[in-house]
Amino acid sequence: MEPNFHDKEYILTNKFEYRFGDPKRGDVIVFKSPQNPEIDYIKRIIGLPGEKLKLVNNHYYINGVELQEPYIAPELYTYNGAYLKEGVEIVIPDDYYFVSGDNRPRSSDSREWGPIPRSSIIGRSQLRYWPFNRFGLIDRIKYPSVD
C-alpha cells in the first residue's frame, strides 16, 4: 500500500464498525487473502456491491464516472489483471467489494482475483500507532465524482 502504508507499521483495525453498517468506498480494510485465508491483506475499497466497474487508460470508472484518486502518484500506472481486463466492464456481485492497493504496479488485488466477499473482511484500518512519527487516524477517502 506504499506510499501511504509501509512494512513494519502497526495499525489498529476496527472489527466492530461493519457489524452496524456497510463498508464504504475509500475505506482501508484488512481482510483474509482469497488465495490463502491464513494471510491478511490491507487494501482500499474501490467498488461497492452492484456497481459497474471498468479500467480504462490507467483509471477506474464506477458506473461510467472516472474515480479520482488523489492518494496515488499520477505517474503510477494501474495495469489490468487476470480478472479485470482493460476496457471490460464488470458488475460487482451483491455482498462483494472490489479492492485495490495504492502501489498498483506491485499490488496483488481484485484486478487479479476479483472482488472479495464481505465475509472475508476483518475490519477497517482506523489508527496507525507505530512508528510514532506517523501516528494518526486513517481517514476514509471521499470521492465526490462518484459518491
Beta strands, then each sheet from edge to edge (+ up, - down):
strand 1: 10-14
strand 2: 28-32
strand 3: 40-47
strand 4: 52-56
strand 5: 59-62
strand 6: 65-66
strand 7: 90-91
strand 8: 96-100
strand 9: 116-117
strand 10: 121-130
strand 11: 136-137
sheet 1: 1+ 10- 2+ 3- 8+ 9-
sheet 2: 1+ 10- 11+
sheet 3: 6+ 5- 4+ 7-
end
